[in-house]
Amino acid sequence: MRLGFSTLALFMEPMENILEKAEEDGFQLIEILCEGPYWPRRLLQDGAALDVFESFDLEILLHAPTIDLNPGSMNQGVREETERQMIETVELASRIGATTVTTHPGLVHRREERIRNAALKFAAETLKNCVAHAEDSSVRFSVENMPGRFSYLCNSPSELAEFSEECGSYVTVDVGHANTTGFLEDFLSMERIAHHHLSDNNGERDQHLPLGEGTVDLELLRGIDRGVIELNNYEGVIKSRRILESFY
């Protein structure tokens, strides 16, 4: 397995420090959470900040900003700004040689099926434009499955498969999210998987626990070939890697 971790575990640390730790500790991948100091527009405007990536032999993945953004919003202005920031993330990926951009498919704020269906349509239209831009930039654009709640889009294997086919994207399978739906094995069997997000939980909510501390069936992870450990602290990242190494 090619293994890495999300910068969520070391959020707000200087990027050079994170990349050094990833390389020193033998990881092959790093997924940059493009929020806060790693916001794509900020990094693109400060060209010098991009030079750091040239010094490390790591495959770079980007997780596009999602806070306050929503490709499925009922508000056209929010959708347009979301698309703008997704495209900026693709441009950042192209500049630093990142292979993949992952984003969320969106959510709804009213518990109505007609609203949810409209959100799915809006989100697919928004992200289809982002996929086209990514393809022109030789970057994979991937949509992540979400936890098992009505408000989240693409929280079932069938919905994610239909959605990704409509907008032409890859899929990023989040194991923790999938575990809250009861369909983890089905998510792991999907086609066009870019990589996996790895964390554990109690099967009811997304807790970002280290692997082995929740109810995820670890045996199902044996077939994964590209994994990003997505936790809130680095100690949990190392613990999860030991769990994976015990059966790989």
N, C-alpha and C positions, 0 to 999 in steps of 0.2 A: 504493500500500500504506500502510495505517495501521501505523506501526512504533513499537515500544517495546523495553524491555529489562527483564530480571528484576533485582530488587534483590540477587540473588546476586552480581552484579558489584561491588557496593559494600557488601557485607554488614557489619553492625555500625556503619555510618555513621549519624548522626542522620537521621531520616526527612525533615526539612525540607531538609537538604543534598542528599539524593538527588532529591527532587522539584524543587528548584531547578535541579539539573544537567540533569535530563530536559527541563525546559521551556526552559532556556537553549540547549540543544543541539538543539532542534527536534523532539523526539520527541512523539508523540501519545498513546502508551500507557505505562503502567508496571505491571509485575506485582510485587506485594509477596510475597516469600517469608515466610510467616508462621511463622518459627522464631525462637528466641532472643528478642531484644528486641522482635520484632514478633509475639509470640505473641498470638493473638486474645483469650484470657481476660485477659491482662495489659492490653491496650489497652482492652478494654471496661470494666475496673475503673477505669482512669484516664481518665475522660471528657475531661480537658483535652488528652490526647495526640491526640484525634481532630480537634481544631480545625484542625490544620495542613492538612488536606486541602481545606478550604474556600478556601484562598488560591491554588489552582493549577487551571489549565484543562487537565487531563489525564484521560483515561479510566483509571480504576483497575480493575485485575484483581487477584485474590488467588489465591495458591497455598497451599492449606490445609497445615497441619503434617502431616508424614508420618513424621518420625523417631520410632521406637519405637511407631508406631501401625500397625494392620493391619486393614482391614475384613473380610478373609478369614481372620482368625486362627481356629485351633481352640479358642482360649480365649474363652469368652463375655464375660468381664470386659474383655478387650482390645478386643473388638468394640464393647462398650457404651461404653467410654471413647473409642474412635475416633469413634463416631457423635456422642457429646457434643461432641467438639472440632470435628467437621465442621459441626455445627449452630451452634456458637459462631462459626465462620468465616463462615457465612451471615449471622448476626446482625451481625457486624462489617461485612460487605459492605453490608448494608442501612443501617447507621448512617452509613457514609461515602460512600454512593452508588456503590459498586463494582458493575460489571455482571456479573461472572463469578467463580465460585469453581472452581478446578481441583484435583483430587486424584488420587492413585494408587489403582488398583484392589486392591492388596494382593499378597501373595506367600506361598509355602509354604516350609517348611524341611525337607521330606522328599521325595525323588525318587520319588514314587509317584503314579500317575495317579488313583487313588481319592481320595487326599488333595487333589490339585489340583482335582478336580471338586467336592469338598466345599467347598473354599475359594472357588471361583467362586460357588457357591450362597450361601454365607454373605455374601460381599462384595456380591452383588447385593441381598440382603435388607437389609443394613446401609445401603447407599447409596441404596436406593429411599426409605427414610425421609428421608434428607437431601435428595433431589430434591424430595419433597413439601414440605418446609419451605422450600426455596429458591423453589419456585413460588409459595408463599403470600407470600413476601417480594419477588417480582418480580426475582429473581436467577437467572441461568443457572448450573446446576450441571453441571460437565463432568468427564469421566474421561479420563485421559491414557493413551496407549499406552506400553508398557514395552519394554525391550531384549529381544533375542532369546535369552533363557535360560529353561530349564524352570521355574525358581522364580518367575518373574515372570508374573503374570496379564495377560491382554489384550495379548499380544505378537504377535498376528497380526490382520490386518484383519477376518477372519471372527469371531474370538473377541470382539474389541472391539465389532463391530457387534451381535452377539447380546447381549453384556453390556449395552451402552448402551440397547438396545431394551427389555431386561428391566427395567432400573431407571429408564428414562425420561430418561436424562441426555443432554447434548451430549457431544461428544468434543473433546479437545485433542490435535492431532497433533504429537507431538514428532519432528521431522525426524531428529535424531541417533539417537534410539531406533529409529526405523523403519529407518534405514540399516544397523543391525546385524542386521536380519531378512531383508534382501533383498527386501522388499515396499514400499519407499518409495512408488513410484508408486501402488500400490493404497491405501495409507493416505491419500495426498493426494486420492484420488477418493472418499473416504467422505462420507456425508451428515451433516448436523447438526454441522458443524465450528464450534466456537466461535472458535478462533484456533489459531495454530501456534507451537510453540517451535522456535527456529532455532539450530542449532549443527552442527559437522562432526565427523567421526571417521574412523578407518581402516576402518570397516565391520565391525570385530570387537568393539569395546567402546566404551562411552559415554565419550568423552574430553572433551567440551565444548570443542572447538577452534573458533577463528574460522572463518567460512565461507571456503572456498577452500584450507584447509590439510589437508583430508581427501579422502574419496572421494565425498561427496555430489554427485550430478549437479545442479549449480546451475540448469540449464535447467528442471528440474522445478519450481522455486520461482516461476516466472513468474506462475502463476495465483493465488498467495497474496495475499489482500487484508488480512489482519490478522496481523502477525508480532511475536513477542516474542523478542528475541535473548537466549539463556540461556547466559551464560558466567561464568567465575570472576573475570574482571577487566574493567575498563571500556575499556582499550585495545583489547581484542579486540572489544568491542561496536562501537566506532567503526570499526575495520577492517572488520567484517562489514557495517556499514551502507554503507560505501563500495562494497563488492562488490555489494550489492543495488542501490544507486543507479546502478551502471554499466550495468545492463540493465533498469531500470524507467523 
